[in-house]
Amino acid sequence: MTGLRWGLIGASTIAAEHMIDAFRANGGDAVAVMSANAGRAAQYAAQHDIVKATTDLDELLGAKNIDAVYISTTNELHRDQVFAAAKAGKHVLCEKPLALTLEDAKAMVAQCRNRGVVMATNHHLRNAATHRAMRDAIKAGRIGKPLFARVFHAVYLPPHLQGWRIERPAAGGGVVFDITVHDADTLRFVLDDEPQSVVAMTSQGGMGQAGLEDGVMGVIRFSNGLLAQFHDAFTTKYATTGFEVHGDQGSLVARDCMTQQPKGEVLLRSAAGEEPLKLDHEKLYVRSVRLFQAAVDGRGAPSATGEDGVKSLSVAISTLEAARSGATTAIDLAAP
């Protein structure tokens, strides 16, 4: 397969800034876009050289020249749109979090499996060269037994991305559904282990509205006993991002790596001194689409599957519950 023909469900910023170019870089294209607002759909199509604009989901899904859909609407809409796409026989790349409840997310994965379509979650960070190098170094035993990890993913959410993320609980707003899900997926990927439980506290620093949290700190216990600390926020204009894994024989220290851009560095620190890991930087979303296309063609799996999306959502849901209850909360990783 030379490239997939994509329908965009949602005229989103992320599609404009990253995904359309990623489709085209892999020999595919965005051939249609759907938005609930007809004017926005038409304007978006014109701006991005997309032939078809519509407000009708059924019309988009009924098009024979669409192989796959990219869903980037607000979170509460994902479930029904995934169900409709799978029923129409379209492969699905869905933004995170997959849904607002674990039951819905599991049902979405099951629907795609039953309909025989490939489903992936758009967790871009596991495509970063920094995180792939860290995973490889851990597997090679370069830090010995991993004991602790730390993720710094506190950023400033720019005004053009605020909107529903800080205003609408019913749409799945808040920093935990928006950022902590990424931490969860990246930790699972780098550590190649599964989380068991979490403790957390959330905060409101003045950006979140309607009771939505705009900051969170917590600790996840993984099945091998490792403890992973995370800090996420929408409100920190001058923070830097990072990811660390500390073992009994060495440490991996990555900086400027929790980002959509192909950048960052990783240092390996051990008794031998400091060594920068060799990184093969590639655009994260280009790699994601390439692996998705290969999966559709029967070669391997997407970088983050639907099942991965379920597991990251489960961590986010348990994090919110832990913050509400003040108690250690189990993470449900039962297979969908």
KADA-V600463 format. One record per backbone hydrogen bond with DSSP energy under -1.0 kcal/mol. CO is the residue of the C=O (numbers start at 1). NH is the residue of the N-H. Records with the same first field share a line. If there is no record, write none. Layout:
CO = NH / NH
This chain:
4 = 29
5 = 67 / 68
6 = 31 / 32
7 = 70
8 = 34
9 = 72
10 = 12
12 = 16
13 = 17
14 = 18 / 19
15 = 20
18 = 22
19 = 23
20 = 24
21 = 25
23 = 28
24 = 27
29 = 6
31 = 52
32 = 8
33 = 54
34 = 10
37 = 41
38 = 42
39 = 43
40 = 44
41 = 45
42 = 46
43 = 47
44 = 48
45 = 50
52 = 33
54 = 35
56 = 60
57 = 61
58 = 62
60 = 63
63 = 66
67 = 91
68 = 7
69 = 93
70 = 9
71 = 95
74 = 77
77 = 81
78 = 82
79 = 83
80 = 84
81 = 85
82 = 86
83 = 87
84 = 88
85 = 90
86 = 89
91 = 69
92 = 120
93 = 71
94 = 122
101 = 105
102 = 106
103 = 107
104 = 108
105 = 109
106 = 110
107 = 111
108 = 112
109 = 113
110 = 114
111 = 115
112 = 117
118 = 92
119 = 306
120 = 94
121 = 123
122 = 124
124 = 127
125 = 128
128 = 132
129 = 133
130 = 134
131 = 135
132 = 136
133 = 137
134 = 138
135 = 139
136 = 140
137 = 142
138 = 141
143 = 249
145 = 248
147 = 227
148 = 246
149 = 229
150 = 244
151 = 231
152 = 242
155 = 236
158 = 161
159 = 162
162 = 165
163 = 166
164 = 168
165 = 174
166 = 209
168 = 171 / 173
169 = 172
174 = 178
175 = 179 / 180
176 = 181
179 = 183
180 = 184
181 = 185
182 = 186
183 = 187
184 = 188
185 = 189
186 = 190
187 = 191
188 = 192
194 = 223
196 = 331
197 = 221
198 = 329
199 = 219
201 = 217
203 = 214 / 215
209 = 212
213 = 175
214 = 234
215 = 203
216 = 232
217 = 201
218 = 230
219 = 199
220 = 228
221 = 196 / 197
222 = 225
226 = 222
227 = 149
228 = 220
229 = 151
230 = 218
231 = 153
232 = 216
233 = 155
234 = 157
241 = 256
242 = 152
243 = 254
244 = 150
245 = 252
246 = 147 / 148
250 = 247
251 = 269
252 = 245
253 = 267
254 = 243
255 = 265
257 = 259
261 = 263
265 = 255
266 = 277
267 = 253
268 = 275
269 = 251
270 = 273
273 = 270
275 = 268
283 = 287
284 = 288
285 = 289
286 = 290
287 = 291
288 = 292
289 = 293
290 = 294
291 = 295
292 = 296
293 = 297
294 = 299
295 = 298
304 = 121
305 = 309
306 = 310
307 = 311
308 = 312
309 = 313
310 = 314
311 = 315
312 = 316
313 = 317
314 = 318
315 = 319
316 = 320
317 = 321
318 = 322
319 = 323
320 = 324
321 = 325
322 = 326
329 = 198
